[in-house]
Amino acid sequence: MSGWTAAEMPSLEGETVVVTGANSGLGFEGTEAFARRGASVVMACRSLERGREAAAEIRQSVDDADLDVRECDLADLESVAAFADGLGEAYDGVDVLCNNAGVMAIPRQETADGFEMQLGVNHLGHFALTGHLLPALRASEGESRIVTQSSGLHEQGEMDFADLQSEREYDKWDAYGQSKLANLLFAYELERRLDEHGVSDLLSVACHPGYADTELQFRGPRESGSSLRMLGMQVANAVLAQSAEQGALPMLYAATADTVIGGEYVGPGGLMDMRGSPEFQQSSEASRDEADAERLWDVSEELTGVAYDFEAL
């Protein structure tokens, strides 16, 4: 896949793609690329206002962009369920779900359901959303895909099941690493369970963007009120980061390329896996721990109240 670009994506005419966090960063770039190839893109956004502004901007460059902005707050399981219900009423099926939205290295906060925010948004919200949308993904004609966005920092993550919500001790980067490790444990376990139930036309794939210049890096410093960290992030993004457009390529490749099979991990293949064209990569040993994956799955079902009905697929 050397030198692969979004221009090599196949036609997506007649396909429905759901992108979380679609109003900015990787989600915005991914939405624009999907729309350019003819997909109907459902923009799942926490803020309808920002989602509509992003959609208007995309329509300036993609004249016939088919965009549907819908509210989906991954920090609120009621919002996630309502989004999925509305989607089921409006669409016959979903061809691609991009679990892309996330928060990074923020001061400790809790979601509406009492989860530590990074774990709650990055993993548990997407776990619930995917479970709700499983029937719609299965209902699409042909192959459908679930693409879960992780990070190279998953390699620093550890699943602390004794203090999963970081209630006893909180470090913003440890919590982020745990949430990104959880993304991979979920993506791989989902693929295993689909395989076990003979579901061959629904794939679970993981990806990471490398180091991309997005707003993700600035929320933590902004909420901490740290002007020094803000400056540091600005310098790092200017010197080290690739563009958000380039950072979205692994997600786009995972979602559309015909060489992708379930259980793959796609990331940029350049300097320290931080930039460059997408390639298949190997994630950490911890991310392949099947015992941890099963344990996380059980805990996620218990916390979210969303049980995956594979028998009905």
N, C-alpha and C positions, 0 to 999 in steps of 0.2 A: 504493500500500500504506500510505497515511497512517494512522497510529494502529493498525496491525495488532498483534494480540496472539495469544498462544497459544490463546486460546479460539476463534480462527478456523481452527485446524488442522482438516483433514478427519478423518473416522474412519479409524483405522489398524487396525481389526479384521482379524486374519488376516495382518498384516505383521510381519516380523522386522527389528528395528533394532539395529545394533551401535554402541555408543558407547564410545570409548576415554577413559580418565580419568573414568569414570562415577561415582566415589565422592565427588567434591567439585566445588565451583565450577560452571562452565558445564556440565560433564558431568553432574553431579548434577541440576541444574535441567532440562537437556534430557531426561534419563532420566525424571524425574517427569512432564514434559509429554507425552512419547511414551506412557508407560504410561497416563496419564489418558485418552488418546484411543484406548486399546485395543490398542496394539502389544505384541508380545512383545519385550522389550528385553534384549539380551545386554550385560551390564555388564563391559567389558574393563578389569580393574583390576590394577595392579602388586601390590597387597596384597589377598589374599582376605579377610583380617580386616576391613579398612576397607571393602571392597566389600560384605561382608555386613552391616556396621553401617549403611551407607548404604541398602541395600535394605530393611532393617527400618524405617528412618526413613520411607522413601517409602511403605511399606505402611501406615503409620499414617495417611497422608492419602489414599492411593489404595487402597481396600480390596481390589480385585480385581487389583492390579498383577501382571503376569506378568513376573517378573524372573529372569534367569539370570546369576549372578555367576561369572565365569571369570577365571582368572589370565592376564594378558598383560603382560609386562614389555617395553616398547618399547626398552629399553636392552640387550636380549638377543635376538638373532635366533633362537636356539633356542626361546626362550619364545614368540616371535611365530609361528613355524612350528607349534609344538605347539598353540597356541591355534587357529590356522586349521584344523589337522587335526581337532581335537575338535569344532569348529563344523560342519565338513563332515559329520561322522558323525551329528550331532544334528539338523541342520536341512536341509530340502530346498533352501532358497535364502535369500538375504539381500536385503531390499528397500532398506535404507538403511544405509550405512556412514558414521559420523561420525568422521573423523580429528580428534579434539578434544584429546587429552592433550598436555601440553607442560611444559617447564621454561623459566625465564626468568632471565637475568642471574645465573647461579651461578658460583662459583669453578671454574676449569678442572678437569674430571674426564673420565674416559673410560668408555665403555660396556664391556660384557663383550667386545665385538668390537674394541675399541681405537679407536672413533670418539670425537671430541669430543662431549661429552654433549648439548649443545643441538642440534647438527646431527643427532646419532645418534637422539635421542628424537623431536624435532619433525619431522624429515624422513625420515631413512633407515628408522627403525622403521615409520613409516606407509607409506612406499614399499613396503617388504617385505610388510606386512600387506595392503595393497590388492592387490598382485600375487597373493598366496596366495588371496585371497577373490574374485578376479575371476570364476572359474567359478561360485561360489555366487551372486554378484550377477547374473550373466547367466542363471542358472537360475530366478530368481524370475519369477512371472507378472506381465506388464505392465512398466511402467517402473520402473527402480531407479536409485538415486543414490549418488554418492560425494561427501561434503561435507568439504572440508578447511579447517580453522580456521587462519587466518593472523592478522595483527595490523597495525594502522596503522603500527607501527614497521618494517614491511617497507620503507617508503619510505627508511629510513636504511640499509638493507642493501646489501651489495655481495658478489657471488660472487667469492671469492678462490680460483680454481682452483689457483693455485700453492701455496697453503697452506690447503687446504679444512678441515683438521682443527685449524687454529690452533696448530700445533706450534712454529712459529718465534716467533710473537707472538700473545698472547691478550688481548683486551678483551671483557669479559662482555657488554657491550651490542652491540658489533660482531658478536659471534658469534650473539647472539639475532636481530639484524636480518638476518643472512645466512640463518639457519634459517627465518625467516618469509618472506623472499623466495623461498627454495627451495620452501616450501609452495605459493606461487602459480605459480612456474615449473612445478612438478609438476602442479598441478591443471589448468592451461591446456594443457600438453603432453599430458596424458592425454586431455582432451577432443578435441584435434586428432587423436590416434591412433585414438580410437574412431570419429571421423568418417571418417577415411581408410579404415577397415575396414568401414564401413557399419553400425556398431553404433549404431542410433538410439534404442534404448530403454534405454540406460545412460548417464546424464549425470554429468559431473564438474563440480562447482560449488565455489566458494570463498566464504569469509565471514570477517568479523572482528567481535569483540564490542564495539569501542570501548574505553572504560576502565570495566571492571567490577570490583566489589569481590569479589575472590576470594583464596584462599590463594596463588595464583601469585606475587603480588608479594612474599611474605614468605620464600620459600625461599632466595633469594639472600642477603638480610641475615642470616637465621638461620644459614646455612652459613658465612657470613663472620664470624659472631660480632659483627656490628655493631649495637649497640643504637641508635645514632644513626640508621642507615638504617631500622631497624625502626620507630622513632618517626616518621620522615619518611613512610614508607609508610602508617602508620596515619592520619596527618593528611591525606595526599593522598587516600586512599580515602574518608575521611569527608567531605572537602570537594568533591572532583571526581568521584568514581566514581558510576556508577549501580549498581543491585543486580545480583547475579549472575543473578537471574531475568530481568531486562531484558536483560542482556548475552547471554543465550542465545537471544534472539529471532531474530537474523540466521541462526544455525545452524538453528533450527526452521523458519524461512521457506524457507531454501535447501533443506531436506530434504523439505518437504511442499507448498509452494504451487504451484498449477497454472500460474502465470505464469512460472515459472523455466525457463530453457533452459540447455543446457550452456555452460560457459565464463563464466557470470555471476560477479559479485563482489558480495556483499551485506553491508552494514554499517549501523550506526545513523546516521540522517540529521540528528541534532541538532547541538549546539555542537561545532564542529571534528571532526565525525564521531566524537565520544567517547561520545555518549549519544543516546537517542531511539529512535523506531520504525525498523524495518529499511527499507532502500531499496537499489536497485541503484546501485552506485558504480563509479568508474573507478580501478583500481590504478595503480601507478607505471609509467613507461615501461620501467624495468628489468625489471619483472615480465612484460612482454610481449615480451621479447627472445627470439625463437625460436631463435637460435643458442645462447644460453646455456641455454635449456630443453633442447635436444637434447643438449648437452654434459653437463648435469647428469643427464639421464636415463641416458646411457651410463655415467657414473661411478657412478651409484646402482646400476645393474644389476651392475656389476663389484664394487662394495664389498659389496653384500648377497647376491650370488649368485642373485638372483631376477630371472628373465627373464619378461616378460609375453608370453603366447602369444595374440596377437590373432587369429591365423588359426583357432584352435580355438573362438572365440566364436561 
